[in-house]
Amino acid sequence: QTAHLVLPSEDGWGGIKLLKDARERYRFLFERDCIGTGVGAHIVDRAMQLDTELAGLQHRVDATDCAQKWWSDEPETEAEVEARLKTLWRRLLDEDGADSCVLVTHSNLIK
């Protein structure tokens, strides 16, 4: 949602990839907003149902990395978060063949 609104395609911004390792950090059981409910295209469908300002989102999003359960059922340990961040950085900096990218993620993941 944030990437679509802040980096609009009308201004020349390209596609959006949902990366499971860029998800919000789940620290405490009471953080219910950290629990996923949808996978793949359902993530986009749900976002568009909840926010009328997301017109065209379905044409920009690649949800392949989130085609299966992408969230944690239990709060993550510090070691699990660090491992996930290493995987995310490796994917963005080493494995992705694009010249550049913009990472939009949650403030509680990267400090």
N, CA, C and O atoms as a printed pandas DataFrame, in Angstrom:
     atom_number atom_name residue_name chain_id  residue_number  x_coord  y_coord  z_coord
0              1         N          GLN        A               1    0.818   -1.184    0.000
1              2        CA          GLN        A               1    0.000    0.000    0.000
2              3         C          GLN        A               1    0.866    1.253    0.000
3              4         O          GLN        A               1    0.662    2.156   -0.812
4              5         N          THR        A               2    1.820    1.305    0.898
5              6        CA          THR        A               2    2.674    2.486    1.000
6              7         C          THR        A               2    3.446    2.710   -0.289
7              8         O          THR        A               2    3.484    3.832   -0.795
8              9         N          ALA        A               3    4.055    1.677   -0.824
9             10        CA          ALA        A               3    4.841    1.818   -2.050
10            11         C          ALA        A               3    3.974    2.299   -3.202
11            12         O          ALA        A               3    4.411    3.145   -3.982
12            13         N          HIS        A               4    2.769    1.789   -3.328
13            14        CA          HIS        A               4    1.869    2.172   -4.416
14            15         C          HIS        A               4    1.472    3.642   -4.307
15            16         O          HIS        A               4    1.394    4.341   -5.318
16            17         N          LEU        A               5    1.224    4.110   -3.093
17            18        CA          LEU        A               5    0.787    5.483   -2.900
18            19         C          LEU        A               5    1.928    6.495   -2.995
19            20         O          LEU        A               5    1.751    7.588   -3.534
20            21         N          VAL        A               6    3.090    6.132   -2.473
21            22        CA          VAL        A               6    4.218    7.070   -2.428
22            23         C          VAL        A               6    5.039    7.049   -3.722
23            24         O          VAL        A               6    5.658    8.050   -4.083
24            25         N          LEU        A               7    5.043    5.923   -4.409
25            26        CA          LEU        A               7    5.814    5.772   -5.646
26            27         C          LEU        A               7    4.853    5.429   -6.794
27            28         O          LEU        A               7    4.856    4.301   -7.287
28            29         N          PRO        A               8    4.030    6.402   -7.220
29            30        CA          PRO        A               8    2.975    6.111   -8.195
30            31         C          PRO        A               8    3.507    5.796   -9.602
31            32         O          PRO        A               8    4.500    6.364  -10.057
32            33         N          SER        A               9    2.821    4.889  -10.257
33            34        CA          SER        A               9    3.218    4.517  -11.621
34            35         C          SER        A               9    3.084    5.705  -12.571
35            36         O          SER        A               9    3.809    5.778  -13.563
36            37         N          GLU        A              10    2.181    6.625  -12.293
37            38        CA          GLU        A              10    2.013    7.825  -13.134
38            39         C          GLU        A              10    3.282    8.669  -13.163
39            40         O          GLU        A              10    3.497    9.432  -14.104
40            41         N          ASP        A              11    4.117    8.539  -12.147
41            42        CA          ASP        A              11    5.384    9.280  -12.081
42            43         C          ASP        A              11    6.554    8.456  -12.609
43            44         O          ASP        A              11    7.710    8.861  -12.479
44            45         N          GLY        A              12    6.258    7.305  -13.201
45            46        CA          GLY        A              12    7.304    6.494  -13.798
46            47         C          GLY        A              12    7.846    5.372  -12.933
47            48         O          GLY        A              12    8.755    4.659  -13.357
48            49         N          TRP        A              13    7.310    5.196  -11.723
49            50        CA          TRP        A              13    7.762    4.109  -10.861
50            51         C          TRP        A              13    7.233    2.799  -11.411
51            52         O          TRP        A              13    6.111    2.742  -11.914
52            53         N          GLY        A              14    8.020    1.763  -11.320
53            54        CA          GLY        A              14    7.682    0.465  -11.898
54            55         C          GLY        A              14    6.898   -0.441  -10.976
55            56         O          GLY        A              14    6.126    0.011  -10.130
56            57         N          GLY        A              15    7.114   -1.730  -11.160
57            58        CA          GLY        A              15    6.399   -2.755  -10.414
58            59         C          GLY        A              15    6.805   -2.817   -8.953
59            60         O          GLY        A              15    7.813   -2.247   -8.535
60            61         N          ILE        A              16    5.991   -3.523   -8.196
61            62        CA          ILE        A              16    6.208   -3.697   -6.763
62            63         C          ILE        A              16    6.301   -5.199   -6.486
63            64         O          ILE        A              16    5.410   -5.959   -6.865
64            65         N          LYS        A              17    7.385   -5.624   -5.822
65            66        CA          LYS        A              17    7.535   -7.021   -5.419
66            67         C          LYS        A              17    7.311   -7.129   -3.922
67            68         O          LYS        A              17    7.933   -6.415   -3.136
68            69         N          LEU        A              18    6.429   -8.019   -3.540
69            70        CA          LEU        A              18    6.251   -8.297   -2.115
70            71         C          LEU        A              18    7.283   -9.343   -1.719
71            72         O          LEU        A              18    7.329  -10.431   -2.292
72            73         N          LEU        A              19    8.107   -9.005   -0.738
73            74        CA          LEU        A              19    9.150   -9.917   -0.259
74            75         C          LEU        A              19    8.832  -10.333    1.172
75            76         O          LEU        A              19    8.709   -9.491    2.061
76            77         N          LYS        A              20    8.702  -11.630    1.382
77            78        CA          LYS        A              20    8.325  -12.131    2.707
78            79         C          LYS        A              20    9.335  -11.738    3.780
79            80         O          LYS        A              20    8.962  -11.550    4.938
80            81         N          ASP        A              21   10.598  -11.611    3.412
81            82        CA          ASP        A              21   11.608  -11.262    4.412
82            83         C          ASP        A              21   11.595   -9.779    4.788
83            84         O          ASP        A              21   12.300   -9.370    5.711
84            85         N          ALA        A              22   10.802   -8.974    4.083
85            86        CA          ALA        A              22   10.683   -7.550    4.414
86            87         C          ALA        A              22    9.484   -7.285    5.325
87            88         O          ALA        A              22    9.151   -6.133    5.602
88            89         N          ARG        A              23    8.846   -8.346    5.783
89            90        CA          ARG        A              23    7.654   -8.192    6.627
90            91         C          ARG        A              23    8.002   -7.569    7.975
91            92         O          ARG        A              23    9.160   -7.520    8.389
92            93         N          GLU        A              24    6.965   -7.101    8.634
93            94        CA          GLU        A              24    7.098   -6.491    9.948
94            95         C          GLU        A              24    7.647   -7.498   10.964
95            96         O          GLU        A              24    7.395   -8.699   10.875
96            97         N          ARG        A              25    8.387   -6.982   11.907
97            98        CA          ARG        A              25    8.930   -7.830   12.971
98            99         C          ARG        A              25    7.824   -8.156   13.973
99           100         O          ARG        A              25    7.100   -7.267   14.423
100          101         N          TYR        A              26    7.701   -9.423   14.315
101          102        CA          TYR        A              26    6.703   -9.893   15.268
102          103         C          TYR        A              26    7.414  -10.171   16.583
103          104         O          TYR        A              26    8.137  -11.158   16.715
104          105         N          ARG        A              27    7.198   -9.273   17.570
105          106        CA          ARG        A              27    7.916   -9.381   18.838
106          107         C          ARG        A              27    7.077   -9.890   19.994
107          108         O          ARG        A              27    7.580  -10.605   20.861
108          109         N          PHE        A              28    5.793   -9.523   20.016
109          110        CA          PHE        A              28    4.951   -9.852   21.163
110          111         C          PHE        A              28    3.635  -10.469   20.702
111          112         O          PHE        A              28    3.114  -10.110   19.646
112          113         N          LEU        A              29    3.099  -11.396   21.494
113          114        CA          LEU        A              29    1.858  -12.083   21.147
114          115         C          LEU        A              29    0.697  -11.122   20.881
115          116         O          LEU        A              29   -0.166  -11.419   20.054
116          117         N          PHE        A              30    0.662   -9.985   21.563
117          118        CA          PHE        A              30   -0.456   -9.053   21.409
118          119         C          PHE        A              30   -0.365   -8.209   20.139
119          120         O          PHE        A              30   -1.279   -7.430   19.866
120          121         N          GLU        A              31    0.696   -8.337   19.362
121          122        CA          GLU        A              31    0.838   -7.588   18.106
122          123         C          GLU        A              31    0.059   -8.302   17.002
123          124         O          GLU        A              31    0.653   -8.982   16.165
124          125         N          ARG        A              32   -1.219   -8.155   16.996
125          126        CA          ARG        A              32   -2.077   -8.863   16.053
126          127         C          ARG        A              32   -1.925   -8.359   14.619
127          128         O          ARG        A              32   -2.268   -9.084   13.685
128          129         N          ASP        A              33   -1.428   -7.154   14.418
129          130        CA          ASP        A              33   -1.243   -6.661   13.057
130          131         C          ASP        A              33   -0.050   -7.320   12.364
131          132         O          ASP        A              33    0.167   -7.101   11.173
132          133         N          CYS        A              34    0.710   -8.109   13.084
133          134        CA          CYS        A              34    1.860   -8.813   12.512
134          135         C          CYS        A              34    1.488  -10.202   11.996
135          136         O          CYS        A              34    2.348  -10.922   11.489
136          137         N          ILE        A              35    0.242  -10.577   12.119
137          138        CA          ILE        A              35   -0.202  -11.897   11.701
138          139         C          ILE        A              35   -0.781  -11.795   10.299
139          140         O          ILE        A              35   -1.685  -10.996   10.052
140          141         N          GLY        A              36   -0.267  -12.595    9.390
141          142        CA          GLY        A              36   -0.766  -12.602    8.024
142          143         C          GLY        A              36   -2.062  -13.375    7.912
143          144         O          GLY        A              36   -2.357  -14.249    8.727
144          145         N          THR        A              37   -2.835  -13.038    6.883
145          146        CA          THR        A              37   -4.093  -13.742    6.640
146          147         C          THR        A              37   -4.224  -14.202    5.200
147          148         O          THR        A              37   -5.037  -15.079    4.909
148          149         N          GLY        A              38   -3.455  -13.641    4.307
149          150        CA          GLY        A              38   -3.594  -13.981    2.900
150          151         C          GLY        A              38   -2.271  -14.310    2.263
151          152         O          GLY        A              38   -1.205  -13.962    2.770
152          153         N          VAL        A              39   -2.362  -14.989    1.140
153          154        CA          VAL        A              39   -1.168  -15.323    0.374
154          155         C          VAL        A              39   -1.392  -14.930   -1.088
155          156         O          VAL        A              39   -2.526  -14.821   -1.555
156          157         N          GLY        A              40   -0.275  -14.720   -1.796
157          158        CA          GLY        A              40   -0.328  -14.426   -3.220
158          159         C          GLY        A              40   -1.230  -13.258   -3.573
159          160         O          GLY        A              40   -1.228  -12.230   -2.897
160          161         N          ALA        A              41   -2.001  -13.427   -4.639
161          162        CA          ALA        A              41   -2.867  -12.353   -5.135
162          163         C          ALA        A              41   -3.923  -11.937   -4.119
163          164         O          ALA        A              41   -4.439  -10.822   -4.192
164          165         N          HIS        A              42   -4.253  -12.812   -3.175
165          166        CA          HIS        A              42   -5.239  -12.470   -2.150
166          167         C          HIS        A              42   -4.769  -11.274   -1.306
167          168         O          HIS        A              42   -5.596  -10.501   -0.823
168          169         N          ILE        A              43   -3.469  -11.121   -1.127
169          170        CA          ILE        A              43   -2.928   -9.982   -0.363
170          171         C          ILE        A              43   -3.335   -8.679   -1.041
171          172         O          ILE        A              43   -3.790   -7.742   -0.386
172          173         N          VAL        A              44   -3.167   -8.632   -2.351
173          174        CA          VAL        A              44   -3.510   -7.430   -3.129
174          175         C          VAL        A              44   -5.019   -7.214   -3.117
175          176         O          VAL        A              44   -5.479   -6.090   -2.917
176          177         N          ASP        A              45   -5.789   -8.269   -3.328
177          178        CA          ASP        A              45   -7.251   -8.158   -3.335
178          179         C          ASP        A              45   -7.757   -7.591   -2.018
179          180         O          ASP        A              45   -8.624   -6.716   -2.000
180          181         N          ARG        A              46   -7.216   -8.091   -0.925
181          182        CA          ARG        A              46   -7.642   -7.633    0.402
182          183         C          ARG        A              46   -7.289   -6.160    0.615
183          184         O          ARG        A              46   -8.100   -5.393    1.133
184          185         N          ALA        A              47   -6.087   -5.771    0.217
185          186        CA          ALA        A              47   -5.671   -4.373    0.370
186          187         C          ALA        A              47   -6.584   -3.450   -0.433
187          188         O          ALA        A              47   -6.965   -2.379    0.039
188          189         N          MET        A              48   -6.932   -3.871   -1.643
189          190        CA          MET        A              48   -7.788   -3.032   -2.489
190          191         C          MET        A              48   -9.208   -2.934   -1.928
191          192         O          MET        A              48   -9.866   -1.909   -2.107
192          193         N          GLN        A              49   -9.686   -3.965   -1.262
193          194        CA          GLN        A              49  -11.005   -3.918   -0.639
194          195         C          GLN        A              49  -11.024   -2.964    0.546
195          196         O          GLN        A              49  -12.040   -2.323    0.816
196          197         N          LEU        A              50   -9.903   -2.869    1.252
197          198        CA          LEU        A              50   -9.831   -2.034    2.447
198          199         C          LEU        A              50   -9.476   -0.581    2.172
199          200         O          LEU        A              50   -9.681    0.272    3.035
200          201         N          ASP        A              51   -8.950   -0.281    0.993
201          202        CA          ASP        A              51   -8.501    1.078    0.687
202          203         C          ASP        A              51   -8.859    1.434   -0.753
203          204         O          ASP        A              51   -8.304    0.864   -1.692
204          205         N          THR        A              52   -9.771    2.361   -0.926
205          206        CA          THR        A              52  -10.234    2.741   -2.266
206          207         C          THR        A              52   -9.196    3.542   -3.055
207          208         O          THR        A              52   -9.377    3.750   -4.254
208          209         N          GLU        A              53   -8.123    3.994   -2.422
209          210        CA          GLU        A              53   -7.082    4.761   -3.111
210          211         C          GLU        A              53   -6.053    3.869   -3.800
211          212         O          GLU        A              53   -5.054    4.373   -4.312
212          213         N          LEU        A              54   -6.274    2.564   -3.825
213          214        CA          LEU        A              54   -5.291    1.636   -4.369
214          215         C          LEU        A              54   -5.629    1.153   -5.780
215          216         O          LEU        A              54   -5.209    0.068   -6.181
216          217         N          ALA        A              55   -6.376    1.945   -6.524
217          218        CA          ALA        A              55   -6.735    1.569   -7.895
218          219         C          ALA        A              55   -5.466    1.269   -8.706
219          220         O          ALA        A              55   -4.494    2.023   -8.651
220          221         N          GLY        A              56   -5.487    0.178   -9.446
221          222        CA          GLY        A              56   -4.353   -0.204  -10.278
222          223         C          GLY        A              56   -3.299   -1.032   -9.577
223          224         O          GLY        A              56   -2.341   -1.476  -10.210
224          225         N          LEU        A              57   -3.455   -1.246   -8.286
225          226        CA          LEU        A              57   -2.455   -1.992   -7.520
226          227         C          LEU        A              57   -2.249   -3.397   -8.081
227          228         O          LEU        A              57   -1.119   -3.881   -8.142
228          229         N          GLN        A              58   -3.326   -4.049   -8.487
229          230        CA          GLN        A              58   -3.228   -5.419   -8.979
230          231         C          GLN        A              58   -2.356   -5.538  -10.225
231          232         O          GLN        A              58   -1.853   -6.622  -10.519
232          233         N          HIS        A              59   -2.170   -4.453  -10.955
233          234        CA          HIS        A              59   -1.343   -4.481  -12.163
234          235         C          HIS        A              59    0.142   -4.280  -11.870
235          236         O          HIS        A              59    0.982   -4.521  -12.737
236          237         N          ARG        A              60    0.467   -3.845  -10.667
237          238        CA          ARG        A              60    1.852   -3.520  -10.315
238          239         C          ARG        A              60    2.524   -4.546   -9.421
239          240         O          ARG        A              60    3.753   -4.619   -9.392
240          241         N          VAL        A              61    1.765   -5.331   -8.701
241          242        CA          VAL        A              61    2.331   -6.169   -7.640
242          243         C          VAL        A              61    2.651   -7.584   -8.112
243          244         O          VAL        A              61    1.843   -8.255   -8.753
244          245         N          ASP        A              62    3.865   -8.004   -7.768
245          246        CA          ASP        A              62    4.302   -9.386   -7.944
246          247         C          ASP        A              62    4.342   -9.989   -6.540
247          248         O          ASP        A              62    5.219   -9.661   -5.741
248          249         N          ALA        A              63    3.392  -10.866   -6.249
249          250        CA          ALA        A              63    3.292  -11.463   -4.915
250          251         C          ALA        A              63    3.839  -12.888   -4.895
251          252         O          ALA        A              63    3.519  -13.653   -3.985
252          253         N          THR        A              64    4.651  -13.256   -5.876
253          254        CA          THR        A              64    5.180  -14.614   -6.003
254          255         C          THR        A              64    5.895  -15.079   -4.735
255          256         O          THR        A              64    5.727  -16.224   -4.316
256          257         N          ASP        A              65    6.689  -14.204   -4.124
257          258        CA          ASP        A              65    7.446  -14.589   -2.935
258          259         C          ASP        A              65    6.540  -14.854   -1.731
259          260         O          ASP        A              65    6.964  -15.461   -0.747
260          261         N          CYS        A              66    5.307  -14.400   -1.817
261          262        CA          CYS        A              66    4.352  -14.580   -0.724
262          263         C          CYS        A              66    3.221  -15.525   -1.133
263          264         O          CYS        A              66    2.115  -15.444   -0.598
264          265         N          ALA        A              67    3.499  -16.414   -2.077
265          266        CA          ALA        A              67    2.481  -17.343   -2.576
266          267         C          ALA        A              67    2.091  -18.402   -1.546
267          268         O          ALA        A              67    1.030  -19.017   -1.645
268          269         N          GLN        A              68    2.947  -18.602   -0.575
269          270        CA          GLN        A              68    2.659  -19.520    0.528
270          271         C          GLN        A              68    2.771  -18.737    1.829
271          272         O          GLN        A              68    3.190  -17.580    1.830
272          273         N          LYS        A              69    2.402  -19.362    2.918
273          274        CA          LYS        A              69    2.448  -18.691    4.220
274          275         C          LYS        A              69    3.790  -17.987    4.399
275          276         O          LYS        A              69    4.844  -18.617    4.304
276          277         N          TRP        A              70    3.750  -16.692    4.654
277          278        CA          TRP        A              70    4.952  -15.864    4.730
278          279         C          TRP        A              70    5.174  -15.263    6.121
279          280         O          TRP        A              70    6.187  -14.600    6.345
280          281         N          TRP        A              71    4.270  -15.476    7.034
281          282        CA          TRP        A              71    4.353  -14.875    8.371
282          283         C          TRP        A              71    4.763  -15.913    9.421
283          284         O          TRP        A              71    4.749  -17.119    9.176
284          285         N          SER        A              72    5.123  -15.404   10.581
285          286        CA          SER        A              72    5.489  -16.248   11.722
286          287         C          SER        A              72    4.268  -16.401   12.626
287          288         O          SER        A              72    3.532  -15.440   12.848
288          289         N          ASP        A              73    4.057  -17.593   13.140
289          290        CA          ASP        A              73    2.954  -17.822   14.072
290          291         C          ASP        A              73    3.314  -17.420   15.487
291          292         O          ASP        A              73    2.436  -17.116   16.295
292          293         N          GLU        A              74    4.589  -17.417   15.786
293          294        CA          GLU        A              74    5.074  -17.076   17.125
294          295         C          GLU        A              74    6.007  -15.870   17.017
295          296         O          GLU        A              74    6.616  -15.648   15.970
296          297         N          PRO        A              75    6.122  -15.093   18.090
297          298        CA          PRO        A              75    7.090  -13.989   18.067
298          299         C          PRO        A              75    8.480  -14.491   17.689
299          300         O          PRO        A              75    8.891  -15.582   18.085
300          301         N          GLU        A              76    9.197  -13.671   16.914
301          302        CA          GLU        A              76   10.526  -14.044   16.427
302          303         C          GLU        A              76   11.609  -13.698   17.440
303          304         O          GLU        A              76   11.529  -12.685   18.134
304          305         N          THR        A              77   12.603  -14.540   17.510
305          306        CA          THR        A              77   13.767  -14.242   18.349
306          307         C          THR        A              77   14.650  -13.246   17.612
307          308         O          THR        A              77   14.504  -13.032   16.409
308          309         N          GLU        A              78   15.554  -12.651   18.344
309          310        CA          GLU        A              78   16.509  -11.712   17.728
310          311         C          GLU        A              78   17.325  -12.423   16.642
311          312         O          GLU        A              78   17.580  -11.855   15.581
312          313         N          ALA        A              79   17.728  -13.661   16.915
313          314        CA          ALA        A              79   18.512  -14.435   15.944
314          315         C          ALA        A              79   17.705  -14.704   14.669
315          316         O          ALA        A              79   18.255  -14.642   13.569
316          317         N          GLU        A              80   16.430  -14.995   14.803
317          318        CA          GLU        A              80   15.578  -15.238   13.630
318          319         C          GLU        A              80   15.426  -13.975   12.786
319          320         O          GLU        A              80   15.459  -14.031   11.557
320          321         N          VAL        A              81   15.260  -12.846   13.451
321          322        CA          VAL        A              81   15.132  -11.573   12.729
322          323         C          VAL        A              81   16.440  -11.249   12.010
323          324         O          VAL        A              81   16.420  -10.835   10.851
324          325         N          GLU        A              82   17.564  -11.431   12.680
325          326        CA          GLU        A              82   18.869  -11.170   12.055
326          327         C          GLU        A              82   19.082  -12.065   10.831
327          328         O          GLU        A              82   19.579  -11.600    9.806
328          329         N          ALA        A              83   18.711  -13.334   10.930
329          330        CA          ALA        A              83   18.847  -14.255    9.799
330          331         C          ALA        A              83   17.949  -13.817    8.648
331          332         O          ALA        A              83   18.352  -13.884    7.486
332          333         N          ARG        A              84   16.748  -13.374    8.958
333          334        CA          ARG        A              84   15.817  -12.908    7.929
334          335         C          ARG        A              84   16.348  -11.657    7.252
335          336         O          ARG        A              84   16.244  -11.516    6.033
336          337         N          LEU        A              85   16.917  -10.745    8.036
337          338        CA          LEU        A              85   17.500   -9.524    7.458
338          339         C          LEU        A              85   18.690   -9.841    6.548
339          340         O          LEU        A              85   18.839   -9.232    5.488
340          341         N          LYS        A              86   19.527  -10.780    6.953
341          342        CA          LYS        A              86   20.657  -11.179    6.106
342          343         C          LYS        A              86   20.167  -11.738    4.784
343          344         O          LYS        A              86   20.736  -11.445    3.732
344          345         N          THR        A              87   19.116  -12.541    4.832
345          346        CA          THR        A              87   18.532  -13.091    3.609
346          347         C          THR        A              87   17.971  -11.977    2.732
347          348         O          THR        A              87   18.157  -11.985    1.515
348          349         N          LEU        A              88   17.287  -11.025    3.348
349          350        CA          LEU        A              88   16.720   -9.897    2.608
350          351         C          LEU        A              88   17.813   -9.077    1.924
351          352         O          LEU        A              88   17.718   -8.788    0.731
352          353         N          TRP        A              89   18.850   -8.703    2.673
353          354        CA          TRP        A              89   19.940   -7.904    2.100
354          355         C          TRP        A              89   20.664   -8.658    0.984
355          356         O          TRP        A              89   21.005   -8.071   -0.044
356          357         N          ARG        A              90   20.899   -9.955    1.185
357          358        CA          ARG        A              90   21.551  -10.759    0.146
358          359         C          ARG        A              90   20.701  -10.773   -1.128
359          360         O          ARG        A              90   21.211  -10.633   -2.239
360          361         N          ARG        A              91   19.436  -10.940   -0.940
361          362        CA          ARG        A              91   18.548  -10.957   -2.107
362          363         C          ARG        A              91   18.560   -9.621   -2.841
363          364         O          ARG        A              91   18.635   -9.594   -4.070
364          365         N          LEU        A              92   18.487   -8.522   -2.111
365          366        CA          LEU        A              92   18.445   -7.200   -2.732
366          367         C          LEU        A              92   19.779   -6.794   -3.345
367          368         O          LEU        A              92   19.817   -6.228   -4.438
368          369         N          LEU        A              93   20.871   -7.080   -2.645
369          370        CA          LEU        A              93   22.178   -6.583   -3.067
370          371         C          LEU        A              93   22.962   -7.538   -3.954
371          372         O          LEU        A              93   23.747   -7.093   -4.791
372          373         N          ASP        A              94   22.767   -8.839   -3.789
373          374        CA          ASP        A              94   23.571   -9.809   -4.533
374          375         C          ASP        A              94   22.792  -10.563   -5.606
375          376         O          ASP        A              94   23.290  -10.756   -6.714
376          377         N          GLU        A              95   21.591  -10.982   -5.288
377          378        CA          GLU        A              95   20.854  -11.856   -6.188
378          379         C          GLU        A              95   20.007  -11.113   -7.212
379          380         O          GLU        A              95   19.828  -11.598   -8.329
380          381         N          ASP        A              96   19.489   -9.956   -6.853
381          382        CA          ASP        A              96   18.642   -9.196   -7.765
382          383         C          ASP        A              96   19.498   -8.594   -8.875
383          384         O          ASP        A              96   20.515   -7.959   -8.597
384          385         N          GLY        A              97   19.103   -8.784  -10.106
385          386        CA          GLY        A              97   19.895   -8.309  -11.232
386          387         C          GLY        A              97   19.630   -6.868  -11.633
387          388         O          GLY        A              97   20.301   -6.347  -12.524
388          389         N          ALA        A              98   18.678   -6.220  -11.003
389          390        CA          ALA        A              98   18.354   -4.834  -11.360
390          391         C          ALA        A              98   19.457   -3.878  -10.907
391          392         O          ALA        A              98   20.183   -4.148   -9.950
392          393         N          ASP        A              99   19.561   -2.763  -11.615
393          394        CA          ASP        A              99   20.560   -1.751  -11.269
394          395         C          ASP        A              99   20.234   -1.041   -9.961
395          396         O          ASP        A              99   21.133   -0.597   -9.247
396          397         N          SER        A             100   18.957   -0.937   -9.653
397          398        CA          SER        A             100   18.562   -0.237   -8.434
398          399         C          SER        A             100   17.208   -0.754   -7.957
399          400         O          SER        A             100   16.482   -1.419   -8.697
400          401         N          CYS        A             101   16.888   -0.436   -6.712
401          402        CA          CYS        A             101   15.582   -0.776   -6.152
402          403         C          CYS        A             101   15.307    0.159   -4.982
403          404         O          CYS        A             101   16.218    0.800   -4.458
404          405         N          VAL        A             102   14.070    0.227   -4.589
405          406        CA          VAL        A             102   13.658    0.980   -3.408
406          407         C          VAL        A             102   13.009   -0.022   -2.467
407          408         O          VAL        A             102   12.095   -0.747   -2.860
408          409         N          LEU        A             103   13.476   -0.064   -1.234
409          410        CA          LEU        A             103   12.908   -0.966   -0.240
410          411         C          LEU        A             103   11.946   -0.179    0.642
411          412         O          LEU        A             103   12.332    0.788    1.298
412          413         N          VAL        A             104   10.698   -0.606    0.645
413          414        CA          VAL        A             104    9.691   -0.037    1.537
414          415         C          VAL        A             104    9.334   -1.149    2.505
415          416         O          VAL        A             104    8.812   -2.191    2.107
416          417         N          THR        A             105    9.618   -0.920    3.780
417          418        CA          THR        A             105    9.356   -1.958    4.782
418          419         C          THR        A             105    8.856   -1.306    6.058
419          420         O          THR        A             105    8.543   -0.115    6.069
420          421         N          HIS        A             106    8.783   -2.054    7.099
421          422        CA          HIS        A             106    8.269   -1.574    8.375
422          423         C          HIS        A             106    9.370   -0.982    9.240
423          424         O          HIS        A             106   10.494   -1.484    9.256
424          425         N          SER        A             107    9.049    0.073    9.950
425          426        CA          SER        A             107   10.053    0.749   10.772
426          427         C          SER        A             107   10.563   -0.122   11.904
427          428         O          SER        A             107   11.663    0.111   12.406
428          429         N          ASN        A             108    9.795   -1.119   12.318
429          430        CA          ASN        A             108   10.268   -1.948   13.414
430          431         C          ASN        A             108   11.198   -3.063   12.937
431          432         O          ASN        A             108   11.712   -3.820   13.761
432          433         N          LEU        A             109   11.424   -3.182   11.631
433          434        CA          LEU        A             109   12.328   -4.184   11.101
434          435         C          LEU        A             109   13.736   -3.614   10.918
435          436         O          LEU        A             109   14.719   -4.246   11.305
436          437         N          ILE        A             110   13.829   -2.442   10.338
437          438        CA          ILE        A             110   15.140   -1.840   10.064
438          439         C          ILE        A             110   15.253   -0.557   10.884
439          440         O          ILE        A             110   14.436    0.356   10.762
440          441         N          LYS        A             111   16.271   -0.515   11.709
441          442        CA          LYS        A             111   16.465    0.660   12.564
442          443         C          LYS        A             111   17.832    1.246   12.341
443          444         O          LYS        A             111   18.186    2.243   12.969
